[in-house]
Amino acid sequence: MAEKKQFQAESKRLLDLMINSIYTHKEIFLRELISNASDAIDKLYYRSLTENLSDVDRNDLEISIEKAEDAKTLTITDNGIGMNKEELEENLGTIAKSGSLAFKEKMAEAEKQDEDVDIIGQFGVGFYSAFMVAKAVDVYSRKYGETQAYHWSSDASDGYVIEPCEYEGHGTKIVLTLKDDSEEEKYSEYLSTFEIERLISKYSDYIRYPIKMEVEESVLKEGSEDEYETKKVIKTLNSMVPLWKRNKKDITDEEYNEFYKNKFNDYVDPMKVIHTNVEGTISYTALLYIPGKTPYNFYSQEYEKGLQLYSRGVFIMDKASELVPEYFRFVKGLVDSQDLSLNISREMLQHDRQLKAIASRIEKKIKSELLHMLKNDREQYEKFWENFGLQLKYGVYNDYGMHKDVLSDLLMFYSSKEKKLITLDEYVERMKEGQEHIYYVSGETLDKIDQLPQCEVVKDKGYEILYLMDNVDEFCLQMLMNYKEKTFKNISQGDLNLESEEEKKALSDAAEENKALLEDLKEALTNKVSEVRISARLKQHPVCLTAAEGMSFEMEKVLESMPDGNPYGMKAKRILEINPHHEIFDTLKKVYALDKEAVKNYADVLYDQALLIEGFSIDDPVAFSNKVCEFMIKASKA
Ligand SMILES: Nc1ncnc2c1ncn2[C@@H]1O[C@H](COP(=O)(O)OP(=O)(O)OP(=O)(O)O)[C@@H](O)[C@H]1O
């Protein structure tokens, strides 16, 4: 008796999840097993072409399904590449590829919340899904080119066994012993010819190898013209035409969507399907999808971009990353070209001229489809933006701004006007006459930004402001430098130059008159601010903090939040601005006239207030609170 082995810890947990699954779409197990079978045949066929294997004939490659009502077994057989002992162990005993951290975390989360729906849909758990419907699974396999076959078996509860066995030919046979029917679930349904045909046509119709099954058909009796008899015939259940090879107008949305979900392991319909046929110096078909939801690991290193690559319908490789640029890495799909060599390897992809040409056209196609969506279906584009906008902004910033021109028309930001998303083009279109800059300001949330004192004067002038909330936003605008010849201007930084000549004069007079006061305030805030000045941007609020040209506050905050902190202590140069029209300024003047020392406490409190408004923490909250109390007590005595 062969030794019983235990599943790797994660596999065991995944299995338990499957066995006890309440997932309503258990029927997907068949699609998963057929998809594995088809992959295995793909691998063999690919080898046969690249290695000239004479004993593999394309016409013999197939998947077959057998059912036995009495034994309650459903068997799926392929004559693909097969697995040897090590591969059985590695592929079926452990969650090899999916054994990633994110997967484990997600699983722990799902277990905690008793939620299996998400995890099954999101990860396309493949082989293990068999255990949703089977109480025992037997896998018989013989690897192509090897003589010994092996039998892997498990009833899931107690590990698995691998032992040598007899097996004719190469490939894999998977026997599922279905669970017993219960009140809630009728597993025996999966043994009905009608149900199997339905599942194959729903999920696996496009599989490029025949899926065969013996069925009973009523046929005319030999020699008779009206008498029928029931005969057993082998029927091919799938049409075998790859979806992307079919005529676009004959494909329904549902077919596109089902294909996407099956092939790219998603459980939500895609938001956009791009199916394009290009004929010319280089011919190809591309079937591209923009997912309807951000993949759970999209913004992590683990996410692998790329398209599946086919040559004349023969699968070459998964995730050919050269086919989509980094900023469109959310696009999933495949490319099939008759002009590509089957022998193309991953290393060669980068240098392949044809592939580069395809990639460049794909990039243009994606962009034009996105622009089309932006113009014709705003709601959908905004949804797209919420899902993947961040990636486009990174795209502008990365590679020293090399791709900014491709992306600038696709960008969106919230704006002060309606607190809605707008494009840069829309901003420029509705700029007021005489407006020179595209104004922006950064902050945590729309509401917080909208309250910023700095916004007042700009809004008063009737200028729109872009509200930036993502870390990358300012970097992205800095990289763009300008849009349609309008430069970007941070309203929290430097001079805004929005005053009339008259106002300018009044401000410089006030500065001149109060020079000593401003100097002493600055002195009181030594090492904290580089300047205290009369503000040209405040209307109602008493104070604000602005940054000198160069580094902005937002950039400082981003640096601080980096994993290695801000090692060189780079800080934005702080300027404390005081509103000369606010009562606090008169108070300062009065106090200063009576007691020059007394303004120091005012300086501290005003500075701390400005820090809080700007979203910084204050150095000494206790001192701040004590000083505010002191002022309150004094006020009550006055
Ligand atoms: N019929 C088969 N023939 C040969 N190898 C197989 C077969 N079924 C499964 N395998 C091997 O087992 C591995 C694990 O299969 P599983 O379905 O769990 O995941 P996957 O197919 O790699 O991923 P996913 O289902 O998420 O696309 C496969 O990658 C493949 O190497």
The ligand as a MOL file (V3000), in Angstrom:
LIG
                    3D

  0  0  0     0  0            999 V3000
M  V30 BEGIN CTAB
M  V30 COUNTS 31 33 0 0 0
M  V30 BEGIN ATOM
M  V30 1 N -5.4680 17.3990 -17.0150 0
M  V30 2 C -4.2640 17.8110 -16.6640 0
M  V30 3 N -3.1680 17.4510 -17.3570 0
M  V30 4 C -1.9300 17.8850 -17.0210 0
M  V30 5 N -1.6850 18.7050 -15.9910 0
M  V30 6 C -2.7430 19.1040 -15.2500 0
M  V30 7 C -4.0780 18.6970 -15.5340 0
M  V30 8 N -4.8880 19.2440 -14.6130 0
M  V30 9 C -4.1000 19.9830 -13.8060 0
M  V30 10 N -2.8260 19.9020 -14.1720 0
M  V30 11 C -1.6550 20.5640 -13.5600 0
M  V30 12 O -2.0210 20.9520 -12.2810 0
M  V30 13 C -1.8050 22.3460 -12.0920 0
M  V30 14 C -2.8020 22.9160 -11.1200 0
M  V30 15 O -4.0850 22.9560 -11.6800 0
M  V30 16 P -5.1440 23.9690 -11.1600 0
M  V30 17 O -6.3740 23.8130 -11.9700 0
M  V30 18 O -5.3110 23.7620 -9.6920 0
M  V30 19 O -4.4840 25.3690 -11.3550 0
M  V30 20 P -4.0730 26.1330 -12.6960 0
M  V30 21 O -4.7690 25.5130 -13.8610 0
M  V30 22 O -2.5960 26.2170 -12.7290 0
M  V30 23 O -4.6030 27.5720 -12.3840 0
M  V30 24 P -6.0130 28.1940 -12.6830 0
M  V30 25 O -7.0240 27.1060 -12.6370 0
M  V30 26 O -6.1630 29.2040 -11.6290 0
M  V30 27 O -5.8450 28.7440 -14.0690 0
M  V30 28 C -1.8800 22.9220 -13.4880 0
M  V30 29 O -1.1340 24.1050 -13.5860 0
M  V30 30 C -1.2630 21.7990 -14.3270 0
M  V30 31 O 0.1440 21.8850 -14.3130 0
M  V30 END ATOM
M  V30 BEGIN BOND
M  V30 1 1 1 2
M  V30 2 1 2 3
M  V30 3 2 2 7
M  V30 4 2 3 4
M  V30 5 1 4 5
M  V30 6 2 5 6
M  V30 7 1 6 7
M  V30 8 1 6 10
M  V30 9 1 7 8
M  V30 10 2 8 9
M  V30 11 1 9 10
M  V30 12 1 10 11
M  V30 13 1 11 12
M  V30 14 1 11 30
M  V30 15 1 12 13
M  V30 16 1 13 14
M  V30 17 1 13 28
M  V30 18 1 14 15
M  V30 19 1 15 16
M  V30 20 2 16 17
M  V30 21 1 16 18
M  V30 22 1 16 19
M  V30 23 1 19 20
M  V30 24 2 20 21
M  V30 25 1 20 22
M  V30 26 1 20 23
M  V30 27 1 23 24
M  V30 28 2 24 25
M  V30 29 1 24 26
M  V30 30 1 24 27
M  V30 31 1 28 29
M  V30 32 1 28 30
M  V30 33 1 30 31
M  V30 END BOND
M  V30 END CTAB
M  END
